[in-house]
């Protein structure tokens, strides 16, 4: 129903106030954000008026790029220090390679894994399982969370079992999942599903419950049907919480994935670590640990964090951070 959103905007009730930037005189001014830049101190500044559709007063592209490069270098600086210490201290103290490898041995192991394709195969298998398990969890978690948010009866009935199952670690399901689905793709996907499902469901419930009842009543009084209420009121209002739940759930799912792959499969990054231990290939073990950490950092910083930030700017509470 395209007119519902516009009509609601003209009623006296409002969503929770978005973030406001304080001018020099101390008076706070209301903004409707749609885009952002960052100042030299790392603070997010919102400039665009979404409702008017006019471009905002962005800082120069060069300044934004300089800030991005500076923050990226600062983020990578601790890892560079660790690499230097690794390259210097391990040879200096003549550490046994079976206890901890030299840096050049790990680099060579990585190059060998890329050349013969095994490293790419392990990475692809792990990413596929995470993707499938997460998508399946979202398909079930978001509708259930919305149902719990709008129905006190459903929420009251399901909250106790949700509290029980949410405290169970993902790896606690590995023995049962192996019996149900056998060793391989199904068991590990089930573990990832459990890690994401409960967190996203709870965050969806939390997001729906924070939508003011006046807004729902206003939409209903203006003729919004169930579909319009869902797509124009409930989902937009809960979306910031949903995205936060996805980001948090994927963190737990990534750890559960590696543990499950050590037990219930014959391909994947966790399996690569487990097999390397049997042959005392510490360079492969450390390589796998580095790949696992780098993949998560890339996934979080380049995909999940920008999506969460953009969603919060569009639908949630945006403020100087």
HELIX and SHEET records of a PDB file:
HELIX    1   1 UNK A    2  UNK A    9  1                                   8    
HELIX    2   2 UNK A   61  UNK A   92  1                                  32    
HELIX    3   3 UNK A  103  UNK A  116  1                                  14    
HELIX    4   4 UNK A  118  UNK A  150  1                                  33    
HELIX    5   5 UNK A  152  UNK A  166  1                                  15    
HELIX    6   6 UNK A  170  UNK A  173  5                                   4    
HELIX    7   7 UNK A  174  UNK A  181  1                                   8    
HELIX    8   8 UNK A  185  UNK A  209  1                                  25    
HELIX    9   9 UNK A  213  UNK A  221  1                                   9    
HELIX   10  10 UNK A  226  UNK A  229  1                                   4    
HELIX   11  11 UNK A  230  UNK A  234  3                                   5    
HELIX   12  12 UNK A  235  UNK A  261  1                                  27    
HELIX   13  13 UNK A  269  UNK A  278  1                                  10    
HELIX   14  14 UNK A  282  UNK A  299  1                                  18    
HELIX   15  15 UNK A  300  UNK A  304  3                                   5    
HELIX   16  16 UNK A  305  UNK A  315  1                                  11    
SHEET    1   A 2 UNK A  20  UNK A  22  0                                        
SHEET    2   A 2 UNK A  28  UNK A  30 -1                                        
SHEET    1   B 2 UNK A  36  UNK A  38  0                                        
SHEET    2   B 2 UNK A  44  UNK A  46 -1                                        
END                                                                             
